[in-house]
């Protein structure tokens, strides 16, 4: 995001600066002389004629004649303005002299320091008039005073212009970049919130009310989010209803079994146990399918610092209790505390499913280890001494209801979705889960979680 | 309408509140066979009325019900009485469980459940209310005192309404005041079952109890959590 922001900002800014530089360069290289020539040659030509007339007036009638000529001339033809300075340094019509003229040497060219007169031929603005006795008058066209004052002509001031240009265009580009990227940021925030499970997040009216394409996009985005929220809402309601509707008959079934048990004495106990066990399996399967469905449709992940050694230890403890009733043991080794940011209940479900699956398929013992990885992270290895899997199925065993041991026998019932849930839960915690056969026989599942 | 089963002179009375008529009928028959006297009603409002009418030793209540759901019914029952309540929750729905306990339920049982499990839970709840009634006298520690005989708890001599489970927890902590009581022990004795990883029931009961007991004069909690070990009733 910020990258786009800076990209827009820098590129627009550079383009503006380059444009200005190129314009100035082309102007000064290609057109400067020509423009100056036309402008000043006209001035020079007219000054040539005027100074000849003035010289004539001076020759014929002296300074007074020159003054009369000047007055008449300026009254009839105010442009170009003319000044005539006598040898005493005063203007003939007592008009103020341009600043700095008192410092003028007779042949100096104080005006238009950078004008073309510094370069070629005679000055277009100043001519000398001579009397017979050697007195010298000067006739001149005063330079145009720059609007910003003489200060703006100084070199350090001229260096300021590019700086001001850069700052102004930079400010404009910043505003432009912000204008373009602000809506994108809003889209991104809304998208992230929705992905994180907050289905109520919207881009909001501040962008949707804009009249441009961003406004239209925001309206469409929000409409899409409404639709997703609605769909997921009804799906969740459906899940709750399904859960309730499937479990109510199971509850009645179990109540009925209880009654039979009560009335029939202990003759049918084994069969009733079987019914209760199957009802329990069915109930567990319903629970698993529902939690799988919940995981697939936007489960919210709540990451907290969790010590995996402790978590796995607790799961193993519970599983050991369960395994002992089937004469199966679990060995557990863990390094020191491995604290990661994970969703504890999701990871608990994932690891528990893998551990219980291992116990179910093991002959005698299951091994569970928690160890740190070389890069910051944790690997949890769960291996059993069971028949293992067909190596071709290493990926497929994480698919729902895929149950087949390497010897082709159908695995225990009710196991078909536990590993699928485990994979989804691990993925939601940004981890990876892999299955393989151990070299010395048996089945190994590795869960790797990286510290982020 | 309330439906009553056969009466035994000493039988404990169970109020069963569930909108599943067939389930209620079978459970009532089963509980009857186990020596309970059962009253069944089928919506929350009727449950509240029956519970508050008295003569009920324990309430078993479903959450999803017409007219008034189990949570609202529980809230209304708790306004008037401390009768033990066992909530029937959907399996795996932790939110339902916690909300129920926070509202003052004594325990919960995920549905579907075996009838044997229900009876075991009911007996555990009733045992808590029975056992201590044999005792007389008062146990006091600071501002708090309890009378096991009448199941009542007092703060500065004023009675504080607590549920049966909260009372047992308070009693266990008060009897070993100044010593840490483990979560395992509290769960086993107050809830009648083994502590498992995701069982947060005890924590919820404990939070309710703390709220009711208030704090010591200096503002410090009367019951402190000892991380990884359990809880301790602080002595001064």
Interface residues (C-beta under 8 A of the other chain):
Chain A: X240 X243 X244 X247 X248 X250 X251 X252 X253 X254 X255 X256 X257 X258 X259 X261 X262 X263 X276 X279 X283 X287 X290 X291 X314 X315 X318 X345 X348
Chain B: X20 X22 X23 X26 X27 X29 X30 X33 X34 X64 X90 X91 X92 X94 X111 X112 X113 X114 X115 X116 X196 X197 X198
